Amino acid sequence: MGLNIPLIDKRIAIHFQQALQEDNSFGFKQGVLDELAAKANLPFSMSTSSATYIPFNVFALFLHELRLNLSADSFTSLLLKSAQQIGQEVWFGELSMDSFLRCFSIDELTVHEDKLGFSVSLKLPTPTLKHVESELLLIIYVHASLKTRYPELSDPIRYDLVANSAEDLRELQVQSDTPQYLGQEHTRIHYSSLDSISLSPAKPEPMADSDRVSHALSSYIGRMDIDLDKFCDLNGIGKRTVQRALKDERTTFKAIKESLSFEFAKRVLSQQGYAISDVALHLGYADSSQFIRSFKRANGITPYQWKKLN
């Protein structure tokens, strides 16, 4: 059992923010959105980051902040609109099912047939279910993905939710003409027919704990100085749990962070012409000399020498 640090593909988060910014009906000014994103510790300038993922916990908190600042109709409209728009993106439609599941940290998708039709069951990491809006987002995006693959797919006839608060659903004014069953073991979407649809179970390859930590940290490098305590707080996980898991893979949080920092440094030094003092500041070093010593220790040459060669 690996570290329970769910991730979400940053492209999903970027697209979601764009849908929010481009529709004036939601009534948000850019400054307000920036404040909500900062409150949730959502990484900024994600489009210029080399990161692939961001922590799901952070995105879920951003969703929760939006829910608190939007009417129920506006929030559910935002979820539906963002899923509908992303369904039209070429890269989204070309994802294999395994890749799609990995985008949302869905552990497993299984298919069940019965006399009424079929259902798609989602095994989700516990942290992704902390807020009901996160579970609703996953249901909506899974349906959007299936609809992209199978245009003839009908609308769902029933939802099973792990969430057990009927009050939360009432507050969101989720449509009541489709039955919703709360407190279930797994999130499940029910459909009326499997005709002409060939859907198989799927389960993405497991990710090494060191890779998971690296992915969860990557989007903050050069943007926010995240130490182990802050990292664990963002991801809702114990410090010793992370340390033990990384020790088992013969690495440490410090080593992962340093490796990511040097990758960032090399990229901006070669592509953007940043001064070494600026890079050191962005990466949270006390001064340039500390950064230079660390860089040389890891790479065998100073950043000045590396920059000349590249």
C-alpha positions in Angstrom: 0.0 0.0 0.0 1.6 3.2 -1.2 1.5 6.7 0.3 -2.0 8.1 0.3 -1.2 11.3 -1.6 -3.8 11.6 -4.5 -2.8 13.8 -7.5 -4.7 15.5 -10.3 -3.3 16.3 -13.7 -2.5 20.0 -13.8 -4.2 20.3 -17.2 -7.5 19.6 -15.5 -6.9 22.3 -12.9 -5.8 24.8 -15.6 -8.8 24.1 -17.8 -11.1 24.4 -14.8 -9.7 27.8 -13.9 -10.0 29.0 -17.5 -13.7 28.0 -17.5 -14.2 30.0 -14.4 -12.3 33.1 -15.7 -13.9 33.1 -19.1 -17.5 33.1 -17.9 -18.5 36.5 -16.4 -21.8 35.0 -15.2 -20.0 33.6 -12.1 -19.2 37.2 -11.1 -15.6 36.7 -10.0 -12.9 39.3 -10.5 -9.4 38.0 -11.1 -8.2 39.3 -7.7 -10.9 37.4 -5.9 -10.0 34.2 -7.7 -6.3 34.7 -6.9 -7.2 35.1 -3.3 -9.2 31.9 -3.2 -6.4 30.0 -5.0 -3.9 31.3 -2.5 -6.1 30.4 0.4 -6.1 26.8 -0.9 -2.4 26.9 -1.7 -3.1 26.1 -5.3 0.1 26.5 -7.3 0.2 29.6 -9.5 1.4 29.9 -13.1 0.8 26.2 -13.6 1.0 26.5 -17.4 4.7 27.5 -17.2 5.6 24.7 -14.8 7.2 21.5 -15.9 5.0 19.6 -13.4 2.6 17.0 -14.6 0.4 16.9 -11.5 -0.7 19.0 -8.5 -1.9 17.6 -5.1 -5.6 16.6 -5.3 -6.1 17.8 -1.8 -5.2 21.3 -2.8 -7.5 21.3 -5.8 -10.3 19.9 -3.6 -9.8 22.7 -1.1 -10.0 25.2 -4.0 -13.3 23.6 -5.1 -14.5 23.9 -1.5 -13.6 27.6 -1.4 -15.5 28.2 -4.7 -18.5 26.4 -3.3 -18.6 28.7 -0.3 -18.4 31.8 -2.6 -20.9 30.7 -5.3 -24.6 30.0 -5.3 -25.5 26.4 -5.5 -26.8 26.8 -9.1 -23.6 28.6 -10.2 -21.3 26.0 -8.6 -23.0 23.0 -10.2 -23.2 24.9 -13.5 -19.4 25.4 -13.3 -18.8 21.7 -12.7 -21.0 20.7 -15.7 -19.6 23.4 -18.0 -16.0 22.6 -17.3 -16.5 18.9 -17.9 -18.4 19.6 -21.1 -15.6 21.9 -22.4 -12.8 19.6 -21.5 -14.6 16.8 -23.3 -14.0 18.7 -26.5 -10.2 18.9 -25.9 -8.2 16.6 -28.3 -5.8 15.5 -25.6 -8.6 14.6 -23.2 -10.4 12.4 -25.8 -7.2 10.6 -26.7 -6.4 9.5 -23.2 -6.4 5.8 -22.7 -8.6 4.7 -19.8 -5.6 3.9 -17.6 -4.2 7.4 -18.3 -7.6 9.0 -17.6 -7.8 7.2 -14.2 -4.2 8.4 -13.4 -5.3 12.0 -14.2 -7.6 11.9 -11.2 -5.9 9.3 -9.0 -8.8 6.9 -9.4 -7.4 3.6 -8.1 -9.6 1.3 -10.1 -12.6 1.3 -12.5 -14.9 -1.8 -12.6 -18.0 -2.5 -14.6 -21.0 -4.3 -13.3 -24.0 -5.6 -15.3 -27.5 -6.2 -14.0 -31.0 -6.5 -15.3 -31.4 -2.8 -15.5 -28.2 -2.0 -17.4 -24.7 -1.5 -16.1 -22.8 0.5 -13.6 -19.3 1.9 -13.4 -17.7 1.7 -10.0 -14.8 3.9 -8.9 -12.4 3.0 -6.2 -11.1 6.4 -4.9 -8.4 7.3 -2.3 -10.0 8.4 0.9 -8.6 12.0 0.8 -10.4 12.7 -2.5 -13.7 12.2 -0.7 -13.1 14.7 2.0 -15.6 17.1 0.4 -18.7 16.1 -1.5 -18.0 18.5 -4.3 -14.8 16.5 -5.1 -16.8 13.4 -5.5 -19.3 15.2 -7.7 -16.5 16.5 -9.8 -15.1 13.0 -10.4 -18.6 11.7 -11.3 -19.1 14.4 -13.8 -15.7 14.1 -15.4 -15.9 10.3 -15.6 -19.2 10.6 -17.4 -17.7 13.2 -19.7 -14.9 10.8 -20.5 -17.2 7.9 -21.2 -19.4 10.2 -23.3 -16.4 11.1 -25.4 -15.6 7.5 -26.0 -19.2 6.4 -26.4 -21.4 9.2 -27.8 -24.4 7.0 -27.7 -24.1 6.6 -23.9 -27.3 7.6 -22.1 -27.5 9.9 -19.1 -27.0 8.2 -15.8 -30.1 6.8 -14.1 -28.6 6.6 -10.6 -25.6 7.7 -8.6 -24.0 6.0 -5.6 -21.9 8.3 -3.4 -19.6 7.6 -0.6 -20.6 10.9 0.9 -23.2 10.4 3.6 -24.4 14.0 4.1 -27.8 14.6 2.5 -27.6 18.2 3.8 -24.5 18.8 1.6 -26.4 17.7 -1.5 -29.4 19.8 -0.6 -27.2 22.8 -0.2 -25.7 22.2 -3.6 -29.3 21.7 -5.0 -28.1 18.7 -7.0 -30.9 17.6 -9.4 -33.2 15.2 -7.6 -34.8 13.6 -10.6 -31.8 11.1 -10.7 -31.8 9.0 -7.6 -28.8 9.4 -5.3 -27.8 6.8 -2.8 -25.5 8.1 0.0 -23.1 6.3 2.3 -22.1 3.6 -0.2 -18.8 1.7 -0.2 -17.7 3.0 -3.6 -18.7 5.9 -6.0 -20.8 4.4 -8.8 -22.6 5.6 -11.9 -25.5 3.6 -13.2 -26.6 3.5 -16.8 -29.7 1.9 -18.5 -28.0 -0.1 -21.2 -24.7 -1.6 -22.3 -25.7 -2.1 -25.9 -22.9 -1.2 -28.4 -20.6 -0.2 -25.5 -17.5 -2.3 -24.8 -16.2 -1.1 -21.5 -13.6 -3.1 -19.6 -12.3 -2.8 -16.1 -9.2 -0.6 -15.7 -6.5 -0.1 -13.1 -3.5 2.2 -13.6 0.0 1.0 -12.8 1.0 1.8 -9.2 3.3 4.8 -8.7 6.4 4.6 -6.5 6.2 6.6 -3.3 9.2 8.7 -4.2 7.6 9.5 -7.6 4.3 10.4 -5.9 6.1 12.8 -3.5 8.1 14.3 -6.4 4.9 14.9 -8.5 3.1 16.4 -5.5 6.0 18.8 -4.8 7.0 19.7 -8.4 4.5 22.4 -9.1 5.6 24.4 -6.1 9.3 24.5 -7.0 10.5 28.0 -7.7 7.0 29.4 -6.7 6.6 28.5 -3.0 9.2 27.1 -0.6 7.6 23.9 0.8 9.3 22.1 3.6 8.3 18.6 4.8 5.9 19.9 7.4 4.1 22.1 4.9 4.1 19.3 2.4 2.4 17.0 4.8 -0.1 19.6 5.8 -1.1 20.3 2.2 -1.5 16.6 1.5 -3.1 15.6 4.8 -0.5 12.9 5.7 1.8 12.3 8.6 5.4 13.4 8.5 6.8 10.1 9.8 4.6 8.2 7.3 6.3 10.0 4.4 9.8 9.7 5.9 9.4 5.9 6.4 8.1 5.4 2.9 10.9 7.3 1.3 13.5 5.6 3.5 12.2 2.3 2.2 13.0 3.6 -1.3 16.4 4.8 -0.2 15.7 8.5 -0.6 14.5 11.5 1.5 12.2 14.5 1.1 15.3 16.7 1.1 16.9 14.8 -1.8 13.7 14.8 -3.9 13.2 18.6 -3.3 16.9 19.3 -4.1 16.7 17.3 -7.4 13.6 19.1 -8.5 15.2 22.5 -7.5 18.2 21.8 -9.7 16.0 20.7 -12.6 14.2 24.0 -12.2 17.4 26.0 -12.0 18.9 24.4 -15.2 15.7 25.1 -17.1 15.4 28.8 -16.2 19.2 29.4 -16.5 19.2 27.9 -20.0 15.8 29.0 -21.4 15.1 32.3 -19.6 18.4 33.8 -18.8 17.8 34.3 -15.1 20.6 35.5 -12.9 21.9 32.9 -10.5 21.1 35.1 -7.6 17.4 35.3 -8.7 17.3 31.5 -9.1 18.7 31.0 -5.6 16.0 33.4 -4.2 13.2 31.6 -6.1 14.3 28.3 -4.7 14.3 29.5 -1.1 18.1 29.5 -0.5 19.4 32.0 2.1 21.9 33.4 -0.4 23.6 32.6 -3.8 26.6 31.0 -2.2 24.5 28.4 -0.4 22.8 27.5 -3.7 26.1 27.4 -5.6 27.6 25.0 -3.0 24.5 22.7 -3.1 24.5 22.7 -6.9 28.2 21.9 -7.1 27.8 19.1 -4.6 25.1 17.5 -6.6 26.3 18.2 -10.1 30.1 18.4 -9.8 30.3 21.9 -11.3 29.0 25.3 -10.3 25.9 26.8 -11.9 28.1 29.3 -13.6 30.1 26.5 -15.2 26.9 24.6 -16.1 25.4 27.7 -17.7 28.5 28.2 -19.9 28.3 24.6 -21.1 24.6 24.9 -21.9 
